[in-house]
């Protein structure tokens, strides 16, 4: 049975203090009910890290999410250069901002024993590089298709569990937290919806095994249970992607004040109540005609969350 997909690795979890190198602005401290707003490098300004740093300083947002694709050499080799990544971390810190996060989408295959070994070898090297650069959390995107034959599902689940046991063991050794991006598409993968992740955490209880809690995807799969799931999975929520959607509408971008989407204020309130101290970034924002990259929609999202967080 072939299992091919994409794995992406980004940010802090409940109860973990900020890196010692962080320089906190007044705005960051105000966010600091624990939650910290962040912007992904490459999504704003001219697409460079320097452009993102300037944008964040202008927006008074103190955290940046780095990406593997922007590390020199990665797109050619699939391997992260620790020295180059460390230079990016240093540039962020020199600007008085903070980063502990990487978003990582390396291709991988669990199709057979040889493919799995090759996948694990590369992931191990990349975990080592990320740790040497001083990052502590990787957001991991897992997209493995369901088998056509339902009789093969348990075998596929066993492959998932073996993979997670190995990768979380290595992550623990490197002091890295893996935040698997929450999928709301049960028809595509066994690892989707709250029951999928509940089952995963029971099978692989490693403290490095957690979630990138995507609000839109959780809403798509679990609807109003979203708020209870924040409470249930609180110790496993390592990073949050804030976005809105409508149930069954998948990746379609929406502004956050739609009447039949998630209640963003209630989301933030619940995250505060469970003691979430990680970063929150926006994603899948509607595009504004004529805007540069996501400059305008990201500014809208940051302002929206800042206003809500001020009055929680």
N, C-alpha and C positions, 0 to 999 in steps of 0.2 A: 504493500500500500504506500503510495507516494505522498509525502507530506512536505510541501514546499510553500514558502510564504516570505513575509518580510518582518524583520525584527527591528524595532527602533528603540534606542535607549535615551530622562531628565528630572528631581528636586526635593527639599527637606521634608521630614515626616513629623508626626505628632511628638512633641516633647523634646525635640532635638534643638539645642541652642544654636544661635547663629555662629558661623565661622569667626574665629578670632580676628581675622583680617577685615571684617566688615566695618565700613564707615557708615553710621546711620545718620540720615538727614532728619530734620524735624518732621517731614512728611512721613518718612519711614517709621519713626517712632509713633506717629499718630495711627498709622496703619497697624502698628504693633500691638493691637489687641492680640497679636500673634501672627495674623495673616499678613503676607507681604505681596504686593503687586509686582509683576515681572513682565518683561517684554522679550520676545524671542529675537535674537540677532538675525538679521537678514530680512525681517518682515517689514522694516520701516526705513526711512531716509534713503540713502543710496545703496542699501543692501550690504554695506560693510559693517564690521564690528565698530569701527570708529564712528560711523554714521549712527549706529544704534546707541552708542554711548552718549553722543551729543543729543539725540532725541530724548533719551531717558533723563538726562540732566535738565533739559528744557521742560519736560513733563513732571519733574520731581518724582520720578519712579526709580527706586534704588536698586532694583534687581534685574539682572539680565540672564536669559536662558541661552546657553551656547548650543551650537549644532555641530555634529561630526562632519557634515558635508562641507563646512566652512574651514575645517582644519587643513592646512596645506598638505597635499599628498594623499589625503584620504580617498578622494574619488578615483585615484589611479590604482591604489593598492588595497583599499578596504580596511586599512590599518590606521589607527590614530597615532600620530607622532607626538609622544609625550612632551618633548621639548617645545614643539610648536603650540600645543594646547596650553602648556604652562605659560607661554608668552601671552596668549590671549587672556588667560586668567589674570596675569599681572597687569595687563592694560586696563582691564575692568577695575581692578582694585586701586590702581594708580589714579583713576578718575574719581575715586571716592565712592564707587558703587560696589555691588557684591554679586557673586555667582557661586552656586554650588551644584549647578544643574547642567545636564547635557541631554539634548534630544537626538536620538540616534536611530537610523533606519538601515542597518546593514542587511543585504540579502542573506538568507540562510536556508539550509535544507536539512530536513530530517528524513529524507527519502529512504536511506539505508544506513548501515553501520559506518561505511566509509564517509558518506556525506555528513553524517552527524559528527563524526570525529573531526572533520575539517571545519565544520561550523564551530564546534567547541574550542578548537585551537585558536581560531581568529578572535572569538569572543573573549577568551582568556587573556590574550595579548592586549585587547582593547580595554578590558577591565583594569589591567595593570597600568596602562598608560593614563587612564582617567584618574586612577587613584594617585599616581605620581604627580599629576597636575593639580591635585588638591580638591577635586570635585567629589561629591559624596552621593549623588543620586542620578540615576539614569532612567529616563522614561522609555519604556519598551513597548513597541507596537508589534503585536503578534497577530498574524492573519493566516491561519491554516484552515483550508477548506474542509468541510465535513466530507466523510466518505460517501460515495453514492449509495453503497449498501449499508443500511442501518446496522446490520449484523457486525460490521467492522468498527462501530463506534467505540466499544469498550477497548479494543486494541489501540485505537488512536488515542483514547484518553490515557492509557498506560504510557504511550510515547510522550505525551504532554508531561505527565508526572515525572518521568525519568529525566526529561530535559530540565524541568524546573528544579528538581533535586540537585542536579549537577551545577546548573548555573547559579542558583542561590547559594550553594556551598562555596563556590568560587567568589561570589560577591561578598559573602561574610568575611572570607579571608582577606579581601581587599578593603573592607570597611565601606562597601558600596550598597546602596539600597536600590532595588529594581522596582520601578513603578510601572506595572503593566497597564497600558491604556485600556480603559473599560470599553468593551464592545457591546453594543445593544442589538446586534444582528444575530439572533439565535439561529436563523435559517442557514447561516453561512459557516458557523463554527460551533464546536462544543463549548469553547471558552467564550461565553457570551451571556449577558443577563446576570442578575444577582446570584442565581443558583449556580452558575458556572464558576464564579469566583469564590463563592462560599465553599464549593466542593474542592477547588484548588487549594484554598488556605487550610482546609482540613487535611488534605493529602500532603501538603508541603508547608508546614507551619513555621518555616524559617523566618527570623525577624527581618531578613532582607527581602522578603516576598511581600510586595504591596501593590498599590494601585495609583495610576494616574486617573483620578476620579473625574471623568468627562461628564459634565452636567447634561449636555445634550443627549449623549448616548444613554445615560441612565434614565433620563426622561423617556426616551424612545422605547426602552425595553421594560421599564418598571413604573412609569408614570408617577402618580402621587406617592408611591412608596419611596421616592427619591429621598425625602427628608429623614425617614426612618433608617434608610440605608446609610446615610451619613453617620448616624449614631452607631449602627451595627458595625460598620467597617472603619470607624474612626482610627483605631490603632494601625490600620493598614493604608490609610490615605496619606501618600507621600507627596503628592502634588495635585493641583486642581486645574482643569481646563474649563473655563467659563464660556458657555455659549447657550443659545436658545434654539429650540426646534419645536416641531409639532409631532405628536405621537404618530409613528409610521412614516414620517417624512425624511428620515435619515439625515443626510449631510446638507440639506438645503439651508442656506444662511438666513437668519431672521434677526431683527432688532430684539432687544431683550424685554420690551414692554408689551409683547403680544399677549392677549388675554388667555389663550389656551396653551401657553408655554410654561416652563418652570418659573416659580416666583423667586427672582434673584435675591430680593431682600431676605426672604425666608431661608434661602440657601446660605447666605452669608451669616445670618443670625445663628443657624444651626451649627455651622463650622466654628463660629466663635464659642458657642456653648460646649462643644466637645473638645475645645482646646487646640484646634488646628493651628499650627505655627509655620506651615510651609508657604510656598509661593502660589499665586493664582495668576494665570495668564489668559487672555482672551483668544478665541480662535473661531474660524468659520464666520467672520463678520461679513455683512453685506458690503459689496463694493460700491464706492461713490464714483460716479462718472468724472473722469479727469484727475482723480486722486493719484498720488505717487505711492506705489505699493499699497500698504494698508495704513498710511499715515493718518488719514482722517478717521476711519472707522476705529482704529486702535485708540486714538485720542478720545473718541466718544466713549469707548468701553472703559478706559481708565477713569475718565471723569464720572461715569455712571457709578462705578464701584466705589470710588473715593467718596462720593456724596452719600451713598448708602452706608458705608463703613463708618463715616463720621457720626452718624446718628444711631448706631446700634446700641 
